[in-house]
Amino acid sequence: MRLKDISTPVPKKDHKDKVSGQLPYISDVKVDNMVYGVLYRSPIAYGKIKSIYVPTLPEGYDVVGAEDIPGPNYVKIIKQDQPIFANEWVNYIGEPILMLVGKDLNTLYGLRDKVKVEFEEHQPIYTLDEAIDQISSASFVSYEFGKGLDIISAIEQDAHQIVEEEYTTGYQEHVYLEPQGMLAVYKDDEIVVHGSMQALYYIKNALLSALACGDDEVRVVQSPTGGGFGGKEEFPSMMACHVAIAANAVKKSVMLVFDRHEDMVVTTKRHPAKFKYRTALDKEGNILSMCVDVFLDGGANEGLSSVVLQRSLLNSAGVYNIPHFHAKGHVLKTNTVPNGAFRGFGAPQSFAGIESHMGHLSKYAQLDPLEYKRKYLVKQGDPTITKGNFRDPILMEEMIEDLLDASDYNKKKEEFQRFNQQNLRYKKGIGTSVFLHGCGFTGSGERDHIKATVKLVKSKDGKVLLKISNSDMGQGIYTTLSKIVAKELDLPLEQVSYPDPDTKEVPDSGPTVASRTTMIVGKLLERAAKKLKAEWKSGEEQEVFEHYVHREMIPWDEKTFTGDAYPAYSWGVNFVEVEVDTLTGIVKLEKVYGNYEVGKAIDDRIMKGQIDGGLAQGLAYGYLEKMTTKQGKIQQKSISDYGPPTSLDVVPIESKLFDNPYADGPSGAKGAGELTLIGGAPAVQSAIEDALQTSFQQIPVTAEVIMESLERKLVNRVD
Amino acid sequence: MPEKITAYRFDYLDETLSQLNKEDCAIVAGGTDVMVLHKSGRGVPPKIPKPVVFIDHLSELKRVYQKDKDLHIGSCSTYGELLENPLIPIALKNAIKTIAAPAIRNRGTLGGNICNASPAGDTLPLLYVYNAKLLLRSVNGDRVVAISDFIQAPRRIGRNHNEILAEIILPSVLEEGSHVVFEKIGNRNADAIAKVSFAGYIRISNERIDDIRFAFGAVGPTMVRSIDIEKKLLGKPFPLSETDIDSIVADFDQIIRPIDDQRSTAVYRKTVALNLLRYFLNTSQYQPN
């Protein structure tokens, strides 16, 4: 198949193996001399380990713990604060202390029940609010930037009024279809770690540190990965350390796979957050200044939280050009499961908050929320809140106009008003969100930390192989990246292939995160293909490499939080219509619209997959999915208790793409994976608010939250 | 290695009953609750502490038939089969459609839902307002008990070890003139466990209430139903007066005592239960269904 327009859909490269059920995921794999591992985890939230008792183990069973780690006892991520096996302090319920390995899982479970650990218990911090009360000791990291507070307080002095709001967002669990799993294959001269993952070289670097070994003694191979959503960015590094250390210690291959229950209670989640807004308005409701305080619940260790906070802050003003904006943010420690990467990476929290706040401010101007938001939309050439620049064309006005037409917004508002007056039980509403997503790593991450390299290998018979470290986790990059290379080389798509990445074979093209793969890695591949085409010699084996080149803009300075935080932005608008049952608080989605601008889609159907999946996940974050902790323990341990949406909860999503090719993306493409999630929650919240003519200061707006608000309204009316 | 278990799968009900008479067994109809209840960790089969008897294939337990105005439903009829059966009342079908998802509905049975005796059992509120009777069969013969006597507490039922629940009888259900509603409130539209559920039954003649019944699920250890409260409304003119409605809602306010758990809150459950009750009582027109 030859490609004319790159956006024309093609069958996915892994389609047949997946739909036929033939693709072996890690838990399907068995190798010679393989044993299973089970982890003994801390039953307490915070304390010091006094003693560890392990029962006598039968022949062929072993215990692996901190003393078996050849290198330092931490999972290499950013800070050295996450032990591989906790041996002094435990900081959350579920923290791994030791691993039992052996042939039979049933025997292992029985042995694990007999392990006893004595602790000296200390007072844990269970909630974000408790951590905020002890902010000086609980803060992992903080940033502050924007207009000087002296200027803002002068503006506030003269303002007509100051509006203050607090807003909270909850946990979100990834619920990838395939739970986490990792296998270390023991060989005499190397340990090969296979598993479900998004970031091969994060794992390899963590293993080099933990095993204190040479570069050729450890190897990481990605297995087919059944969904990631960020949950397989940094978390798998810890599991990889567990199996590799165990394999090294017992000289056998070691498999560690979680069942859904274990996965739900111990793996990373989206950071719960709290926002405090303080906005000065003039008489007409125009914004004079805005201050935002962001607090993220980091959980028990820092992990990637500092970078999550950066993205959260960078998106704290949404898509708006707010005069006199100031923001400050903290990541706080609590004695709960560490929170980490999740599709959107801090941005969904911020967008939920700012969209909610702007919607509420519109009342002071007596304007429709969308009309109010449009007054502040950023335009090409506007500065960013970090003194960077929106230098590329912005199509938001066009995208909004299109949806106003498509949804018949104004007419629908009137219709709903009439419906709501007549129907005592059900109320209808329509809500909107406008949003963006910065593509690629925050700030100078691509240039300073990732330094991506890609490689193309051409065989004698003219076949081309992609040698990169990025993971197809279902999002379709086996197909899209192959298309980019095939198009540039003018080859049939069948002649281009992308084998499962293996660190022995592929250079570090960076992790599969941050909406960077298509735009950054895809562009490098496009350039590599161009180079290969120029040097093409028939009948010869050839290799070409390409290295990342930074688009020079306003240099990013993390200390002052100034400069261009991202090379490019993707954009979106969502409209959502709901019907709310006022007797039960149940929300029914009626219509969902999405207009997106991602430069140029590499494959329209794969993009539609990102839109439908991302939006369903984003909508659910706003009203359906609810996870809570009680005394440091996750309460929802099954999919049915947590409640991600089923096909009966989502309606067909009417979406459209707007082309706006980006010069530094392959065929003009920008990032798309995270963008699609971001608008869901704020749009559904505003639709519920519209239906009930009330306001909420939190997501998820669950049936419980709705009923509480309706009851409060009732009481106030009686008073 | 997994431990060996004993399992029986007889061709006929009488052989099954005589085995049950000899030995206390775990009865597996669809298995959709038993398998979850006895689930082990990953990679280890469920541990069922008794010998297992499979009854899902016994055609004697799958018959659905009418006898006078009563409907008899074989306990091993799957939800999927009941949805296809023209004798099954619409309200019961609507309740069945809210259960799990098609795959589970192809395995799960009505008898299983009763014997599992979950406080959130999806068919239970309706079966309570239908005054369902249960036919229990053993080598000693048959006996019939009311569902409200059979279900004693969460996962506790009045079944002797040698008995099988053979039929569910819905008395007079095929008589015309009654209106039945069912509402299940879950966290999502499929594969959800009820946070609250409500069933209401009403029959009106000559603008007076002939018969009225209510049952609430997931707001107590078993279904909440009160014959005493129902009696207060018999013979009342319909539509009901505001005072009558307030007094019934106030009565249930006294007896509905839900709990907080990982799925919802006590406050929510109570508010919604009473809202649904009031809505049912307030409805001024009923089409028999």
Interface residues (C-beta under 8 A of the other chain):
Chain A: Y36 V38 D104 L105 N106 Y109 V257 F258 D259 E262 R425 L583 T584 G585 I586 L624 K626 T628 Q635 Q636 K637 I639 S640 D641 G643 P644 P645 T646 S647 L648 D649 T702 A703 E704 M707 E708 E711
Chain B: M1 P2 S40 G41 R42 G43 V44 A101 E183 I185 N187 R188 N189 A190 D191 A192 I193 K195 V196 Q262 R263 S264 T265 V267 Y268 T271 V272 N275 L276 Y279
